[in-house]
Amino acid sequence: MGLFKEICEAFESTCTVQKTTLGNGTIRLMRQCEPVDFAVRWIEQNREMPTR
């Protein structure tokens, strides 16, 4: 699974995301700062940073 998909699934399982249909697709509505802040925390907690 790709990193972006992992973060999105974790975000949607723990945060409020409104889903609605637009045309043939599903869109997700949320405040934009929430997923960015979540992704930063998720990466810090779940990914090893390379050592220099």
Stockholm file with secondary structure:
# STOCKHOLM 1.0

chainA/1-52         MGLFKEICEAFESTCTVQKTTLGNGTIRLMRQCEPVDFAVRWIEQNREMPTR
#=GR chainA/1-52 SS CCHHHHHHHHHHHHSCCEEEEETTEEEEECCTHHHHHHHHHHHHHHSCCCCC
#=GC SS_cons        CCHHHHHHHHHHHHSCCEEEEETTEEEEECCTHHHHHHHHHHHHHHSCCCCC
//
